[in-house]
Amino acid sequence: QASLHFCSECNNLLYPKADPQRRVMVYACRICAFDEIGENQCVYRNDLLTVTKEQMGVINDLGTDPTLGHQKMTCPHCGHDDAVFFQDQSKRKETRMTLFYVCTKCNKSFTDPNVVVETLGVEGG
């Protein structure tokens, strides 16, 4: 697992660097001359199996936000037929155009029950 290392001389961040004389990877300080041999050779980890789904984020007072559009959508929680809507705000490359709704009466969030959302999953073996 990749982790941060700090200089024991000046407490600045140590960066991975190849030492060609010793033929090892070291963590070196860019401020002073301190370096240490890296026990952990992992400097970066890209976890491709992590699958996140859409998240609405903070929904407090969204029903009174004048910048959001309103739509006649029946709330599955209280039956009120007015809701504000917005898109998924995730900053992922595979973000779908999912619309989230927030009831203007009970402030509960929901998605359109008539839209089937394709989910990404990881097959277990």
C-alpha positions as CSV (number, residue, x, y, z in Angstrom):
1,Q,0.0,0.0,0.0
2,A,1.3,3.4,-1.0
3,S,2.0,5.9,1.9
4,L,3.5,9.3,2.6
5,H,7.0,9.6,4.0
6,F,8.4,12.6,5.7
7,C,12.0,13.8,6.2
8,S,13.4,13.2,9.7
9,E,15.6,16.3,9.3
10,C,13.2,19.0,8.1
11,N,9.8,17.3,8.1
12,N,9.1,17.9,4.4
13,L,7.6,15.3,2.1
14,L,9.9,12.6,0.8
15,Y,9.6,11.7,-2.9
16,P,10.5,8.3,-4.5
17,K,13.7,8.4,-6.5
18,A,16.0,5.9,-8.0
19,D,19.6,5.8,-6.7
20,P,21.7,4.4,-9.5
21,Q,24.9,3.9,-7.4
22,R,23.2,1.7,-4.8
23,R,20.7,0.4,-7.3
24,V,17.7,0.9,-5.0
25,M,14.7,3.1,-4.7
26,V,15.0,5.8,-2.0
27,Y,12.7,8.3,-0.6
28,A,14.6,11.7,-0.9
29,C,13.9,15.1,0.4
30,R,13.8,17.9,-2.1
31,I,14.8,20.5,0.5
32,C,17.8,19.0,2.3
33,A,20.1,16.1,1.3
34,F,18.3,13.5,3.4
35,D,17.2,10.2,1.9
36,E,16.3,6.7,3.1
37,I,15.9,3.4,1.4
38,G,12.3,2.6,0.8
39,E,11.0,-0.4,2.6
40,N,7.7,-0.3,0.8
41,Q,8.3,-0.3,-3.0
42,C,4.7,0.7,-3.8
43,V,4.6,4.4,-4.7
44,Y,1.2,4.4,-6.5
45,R,-1.9,2.2,-6.4
46,N,-4.7,2.3,-9.0
47,D,-7.7,0.3,-7.7
48,L,-9.7,-0.7,-10.8
49,L,-12.2,-2.9,-9.0
50,T,-13.7,-0.1,-6.9
51,V,-17.1,0.7,-8.3
52,T,-18.9,3.7,-6.9
53,K,-22.5,4.6,-7.6
54,E,-24.2,7.9,-8.0
55,Q,-24.5,9.9,-4.8
56,M,-26.8,12.9,-4.3
57,G,-24.6,14.7,-1.9
58,V,-26.1,17.3,0.5
59,I,-29.9,17.8,-0.1
60,N,-30.7,20.2,2.7
61,D,-33.0,23.1,1.6
62,L,-32.8,22.1,-2.1
63,G,-36.6,22.4,-2.4
64,T,-36.2,26.2,-1.8
65,D,-33.2,26.6,-4.2
66,P,-34.4,29.1,-6.9
67,T,-31.7,27.9,-9.3
68,L,-33.1,24.3,-9.6
69,G,-35.8,23.4,-12.0
70,H,-39.1,22.0,-10.8
71,Q,-41.0,19.1,-12.3
72,K,-44.3,17.5,-11.6
73,M,-43.1,14.2,-10.1
74,T,-44.9,12.3,-7.4
75,C,-42.9,11.7,-4.3
76,P,-42.8,8.0,-3.3
77,H,-42.6,9.0,0.4
78,C,-45.4,11.6,0.8
79,G,-47.3,11.7,-2.5
80,H,-46.6,15.4,-3.1
81,D,-46.4,16.2,-6.8
82,D,-43.7,18.9,-7.0
83,A,-40.0,18.2,-6.9
84,V,-36.7,19.9,-7.9
85,F,-34.3,18.0,-10.0
86,F,-30.5,18.0,-10.6
87,Q,-27.9,15.7,-12.3
88,D,-25.4,13.5,-10.7
89,Q,-22.5,15.7,-9.5
90,S,-19.8,13.0,-9.5
91,K,-16.5,13.9,-11.2
92,R,-16.0,10.4,-12.7
93,K,-15.4,9.6,-16.3
94,E,-18.2,7.1,-16.4
95,T,-20.8,9.3,-14.8
96,R,-24.2,8.7,-16.2
97,M,-26.8,11.4,-16.7
98,T,-28.9,10.3,-13.7
99,L,-31.5,12.8,-12.5
100,F,-32.1,13.1,-8.8
101,Y,-35.3,14.5,-7.4
102,V,-36.0,16.2,-4.0
103,C,-39.5,16.6,-2.9
104,T,-40.4,20.3,-2.1
105,K,-42.7,19.2,0.8
106,C,-40.9,16.4,2.7
107,N,-37.3,17.1,1.4
108,K,-36.8,13.4,0.7
109,S,-34.7,12.4,-2.3
110,F,-35.5,9.9,-5.0
111,T,-34.9,8.9,-8.6
112,D,-37.4,8.5,-11.4
113,P,-39.0,5.1,-10.8
114,N,-39.8,4.9,-14.6
115,V,-36.2,5.0,-15.6
116,V,-34.2,1.8,-15.4
117,V,-30.6,2.6,-14.4
118,E,-27.9,0.2,-15.5
119,T,-25.6,-0.7,-12.6
120,L,-22.0,-1.6,-12.9
121,G,-20.9,-4.6,-10.9
122,V,-17.9,-6.7,-10.3
123,E,-18.3,-10.4,-10.8
124,G,-17.1,-12.6,-8.0
125,G,-15.3,-15.8,-8.7
